[in-house]
Amino acid sequence: MNIIQPYLEARKMCEQINKSGKDGSRSSKRTDVLNKSVKKYLQQYFKEKDGYTIHLEQQISCSFGTTFKVDVLIKKHGKLFFIAHLKAIQSNYNKNRNNYGGVPISETSRIYDHTKTPENLHSVWIDWVPNQVPNYNKKKEIVSIETTRPANLDNAEKRINNSLKSHDSSICYVKIRFDYKHKSNTAENIKGHEKLEKYLEGIVW
């Protein structure tokens, strides 16, 4: 299974919900499909026989004094080991690009600035960002097609990882880029998966 499959399965569910007259992009069913599919993908790396257990939509405590929900949480021999945060983009991206860039950095702080965060904790943020997406108006009509411009988080990632080395922890910001074909619900020219695969292999093996 490859990392583009969860996105395609989530888009398929979204279309089914849209056809029923509801807004699929806001449906928890779409999110459930995405999370469950990513769980299957991660099972290739985090195997039960090696002591890993994978949990979906779990609350964790954070440095703000509250809790927040993470999409995927993995324990190793019962101890928190890995967290995955997922975002599947469908439309209207560029006007929110700074928010999409800022959220991973803020969530990193919420996790790793907590005094009770364990050692040897790894986290990944996976954003599926098509190279082009439609822009919709309030009537759900397509008004334009835009070329997406994700914020570059490389410097932030490097700085944070340097500070986490002493805790045997790490983070990774991944952008899966591709050409999405709406009619066939397929993806071409997929990039970014190599970074994710290298990161996962590095923390597991």
N, C-alpha and C positions, 0 to 999 in steps of 0.2 A: 504493500500500500504506500502511495506517495502523499506528500503533504498538500497537494492541490485537491485531492479527493474530498476532504471535509468541506471545503468551500463549495464545490459543485453539488454536494449532497444538501448543503444548507440552502443554496440557491433553488434547487429543485423543490424543497419543502416550501420555500417562500412563494414560488410561483403557484403551487397548489393552494396555498392559503389565499393568495391574491384572487384566484379564480372563484373562491367561495365568497368574495365580496369584502374580505377583511384585509388589513394591512400586514402582509407577511413579514416586512422588514422589522416590525415591532413585536412580532410574536415570540413567545417563549418556546414554542415548538421548533422554530428555526434555530434558536440558540441551543436547545437540547440536542438537535441533530448534529450541529457543529461540534459540540463538546463530546458527544459519544463517538463521533468519527475520529476526532483527535485522540481520544483515549485508545482506540484501536491502533492508530498510527504509533503512539508512544509505547504500546505493548511490545513493539518490535525491539525496543531498547531496554525498557524496564520490565524484566520478566519476573513472574511470580516465584519461579524456582530460585531466583537470586535474592528473594526477600522483599521484593517491591510490591506495594499495593497502591492502586490508582483510585482516587476519589474525585467526584465531580461536584462543582458548585458548593464549596466549603467556606465557612466563615473563619477568618484568622484575625488575631488581635493585631493592632498597628500602633505606630508611634504617636498617633494623634489622640490616643486614649480611647479609641472606639474599636470597631471591627469592620472588616469589609470582605465581600465575597470574591473568591478567586475561582476561575473556571475549572482548572485542573490542579489537584494537589496529590503529590506522590510521597509515600513514606517508605523508608528503607529499614526493615526490621523494627517497624513501629515508630520510627523517629522521622520527623519532617525533613525531607530531603530536596524536593523539587516542586516548583510552582510554575504553572503556565497560564498566561493571560492571552485571550484571543479576541481579535477584531476582524470581522469580514465586511469589507467595504463594498457597497453596491452603487451608490450615487452621491452627488453633491459633496465632493471631497475637499476641494481646494479652499473653500471658504472656512473650513474647520481644520485646515492642515496644522495650524499652530497648536490647537487643542489636542489633536492626535499625537503631536510631538511631545507636548507637555505632560500628558497623562502617564506615560510609562515612567518618566523621570520622577513624578510625584509619587507614583505607586512604589517605585523602588525605595524612596525615602520612607514611606509608610511601613515597609517591611523591614528594612535593614537598620533603620535608626531606632527601632524598638529595643529596649534593654534586654528583653527576654528572647530575642531572635537567636536561634541555635547556631552553632558553628556548622560548617559544611552544608550550607543551604544554597541551592542554585535556582535561578529564575529565568524564564524566557518570556518575551512578549512577541507574539506572532500576529502580524497584520497582513491580511491578504488585500493587496491594493492593485486592482486592474490598471493597466496603462491608460485606459480611457474609460470614463464613466459618464452616464447621462446626468444632466441637471434637471430637476423637476420643479414646477411651480406648485402653488398651494392646491391646484386642481388636479395634481398628479399627471400633468402634461409635460412631456419632454420639451424643454426650451433651448437646450444646447448640449453639445458633447464636449467635455473637457479632458485635457491631458493632465493626469494627476501629478502632483509635485510634493511627495512626502518630505518632511523635514529630515535633515541629516543629523542622526544622533550618535555618529561615530565617536566624536570627541567626548561626549558625556559618558558613553559606554566605556571608553578607555579609562577615563578618570575614575569612574566608580569601581571598575574592576581592580584598578591599582590599590584602592583603599580597602577592598574586600579580600585581598590576598592573605592578609594576616589572620583572617577568619576562615580560611579554606573555603571561601564562598565565591560565587561569580554570578554575573547576569549577562543576558544576550538580547539585543533588540534586532528582530528579524522582520524584514519586509519581503513578502512573497509577491513578486511582480510578474504579470502575465497579460496576454491578450485574451480577453473573455469573449466568447461567441455565444450570444444570447439565445439564438434560435436552436442551437444544438446543445446548449449547456456544456460547452467544452472549453478548454484553455490551451493556448499555444504559447511558445516562446517563454517558458516558465524560468524565472531566475530567483535567486535568494535561498533556494532549498539547500544548496551546498553549505552555506554558512550554518544553517540549522543542524544539518546532519553532522558536521564537524564538531559543533558544540556538544551535541548529545553524546556522540561517541567519546568525546573527551572526558565528560563527567561520569559516564557509566563504566568505561573500561579502565 
